[in-house]
Amino acid sequence: MEKMKFDLRLYVLVLGIDPLRIYLSKEGLARLSTKLYDEVNDDNVDDMMMHLTNYAVNKNSTKFEPNRDENLDAVGHKRSLRFTLRYIKRIEGANPDVVMD
């Protein structure tokens, strides 16, 4: 998002393995890096703020923006899954249902 790496944190509940029964929560998070992504090269290969999305790493960045209000899910370096799926549809033109399938 916004040219930063991100990952999705999705929550599942496994109720059985035979038969396999897995339920995916409708809630989740997208965690963003705090530095714009640039193709990996010798100069940036060790830049953790660009390549990692971990809170433990990015909270130390001067660019880190914490989330202060759960209703403002488009702000900060943790975004709601709901916002992320809307973003994927609006900006990337992809079908969020296909992404989640």
N, C-alpha and C positions, 0 to 999 in steps of 0.2 A: 504494500500500500504506500502510496506517495513515494515510490521508488526506494522503499526500505524493505529489507528482508523481514518476513514474519513467519510465525508458525501458528498452528491451530492447536489449542488444548481442548480436546473433546472428552466428554465423560460418558462412560458406558457402564452398564450393569449386566453381568453375565449370570444368568439364572440356571443354566444347565449346559452340559456338553453333549449329552446323548438323549434327546436331540439338542442340537446347539440352539440356545435361546439367548440372544444379545439384544439389549435395548440401548439406543443412543439418545442421550439427553438433548433437548432442544436448546439448552444453555451451554455456553462454552466461551472461550476466549481466543483472541488473536493477540499474540505478543510481538511487538515490533522492535527492531533494532533502533538505535538512536542516531545512526549515521546513514546517509544516503548510500545506496549500493553502487559499487563500481566493479566492473569485471575484475576478477582476481588477477593480481600480478605480483611481481617480486616486492613492490613497494607497499602493498596493502594486505598481503596474505596473513599477517599477524594482527590486523586491526580487529580486535574483538568487538568493538562497538558497531562495526559494520556487518560482521559476519555472524554474530550470535544474537539471539533474541532473549536470552535468560535475564530475568529480573535481577538476579544476583550480580550480573555483570553490568547491565545498563543503568541500574540505579545510581551508579557512580559517575555517570556521564553528566556533563554540564548541560546537555540538551535534554536530559530525561524529564518528561512531563508526567507527573502522577495523575491518577484519576481521582477527582475530588467529588464527583457526583455520579451515581450509577445511572441517572437518566440522561447524562451527556455521554453517550456511548461512542461518539465519534471523536472524542478528545483524549489525548494521553497516549502512552505507549502500551497500554492494554486496552483492547477494544472488544466489545461484545461480539459473539458469534452472529447475532442478529444483524448488527451493523455491517460486519464483514461480508455476509452473504448479500446484503443490499448493495454494498460497494462492488462486489464481483459482478453483479448483474448490471449496475448502472455504468460503471467505468470500464470494465473489461468486456462487457457484452456477453458474458457466459451465463448459462442457466444454473443457478445455485442448487436446484434439485439434482442436477446431474453431478455437480461437485460433491454433494452429500451422499449420493448413491455410491 
